Amino acid sequence: QVQFVESGGGLVQPGGSLRLSCAASGSIFSILYMGWYRQAPGKQRELVARITSGGSTNYADSVKGRFTISRDNAKNTVYLQMNSLQPEDTAVYYCNRFPPGREAYWGQGTQVTVSS
């Protein structure tokens, strides 16, 4: 099973930017959809963005126009560029295949905190 390691989170002020990386332990070339998910305090994990192996993307309404998902199949890495960050974006961010499946393995995630 492919494992995923997220990195790039941190503390930023409103309006700031971060670029998250998701390094896979194996090939993601044959995974049709890869996704970024987030879980805010007291809330369920939600899908933020997804991308096909060919580069087609979809975004949650809450992040459209601000976030950009991309993937480098040769490097087995998925990225999430986050701009114009707001406090409501505060969450732990995870990457995984889409759909993740009932018994998907989740990595440690990376914490994103947006605060003044």
N, C-alpha and C positions, 0 to 999 in steps of 0.2 A: 504494500500500500504506500502511495506517495505521501510523504510528510511535508508540512508547510511551516516555514519560520518567518514571522512577520517582524519588521523593524522600521524605524524611521519616525516613530511617534515622539511626542514631547509636549512641552508647555508653550503655547503661543497666545498672543493677544488677539482680540477680535479684529478681523480683516487680514490676518496673517496667512501664511501658506506653509504647507508641509508636503513632503513627498514620501509616501510609504512604499516599502518593497516587500515582496513575498517571494522567498527563495524555496523552491521545491527540491526534494531529495531525489527525484527522478524526473523522467520526461513528462512534459505536459503537452507535447505535440498532438497527441491523440485525444486529449480532453477537449470536447467541443466547447463547453462553457466553463470559464473560470470566473469567480465572483469575489467581491469584497463585501464583507458583512460588518455590522457593528452592533454592540450591545451597550446601551446607556444604563446608568444606575436605575434599578427598579423596572426595567423594561425588557421585553423579549428581544432576542437577536433578530435583526432585520437585514435584508439584502439591500446594499447601497448601490452597487453597480455590477454588471457582468459583461463579459467579452467573449466572443467566439474565437476559435483558432485562426479565423480569417480576419479578425479585427472589427467585426460588427459589435456595437455597444448598446447597452440599455442602462438607464439610470432611474433611481427613485426620484419622485417629483421634488423631494426636499433638497436634493443636491444638484439637480439639472442646472447647467450653466456655470457651476462652480467647481465640480470634480471631473477629472478625466482619468479613465482606466485605460491601461495599455498592457501589452504583454510582449515578451521577447522569448519566443519558443526555443531558440537556439541556446539561450542562457537559462532556460527553465525558471523564468522570473516574471512576476506580474507586478505592476506598479499602480499606485493611485496618487495622482497629483490633486491636492486639495487647496483651493484658493478661496479667498473671502470667507475664511472660517468664522463661525459664530458659536456662541456658548452652547447652543443646542446640538452642535456637532461633537460635543464632549462624549467620549465613549471608548471602549476597547474595540479595536478594529482587527478583524480576522480575514484571512483568505481561505478559499476552499473551492472545490469544484461546484458547479451548479447543475442540478440540485445536489445538496450535500449528502442526502440519504439519511435514514433513521439513525444509523449507528456510525455516522461520520466521525473521524478523529479530528479534533480541533487543537490547533497549536496554542501557544501561550498568548497570542495576540500582542498588540502594541497599543499602549495608552496614548490617547490624544486628549489633551485638556486645553480648552479655549477659555481664557479668563483674563480680566484686566488686573 
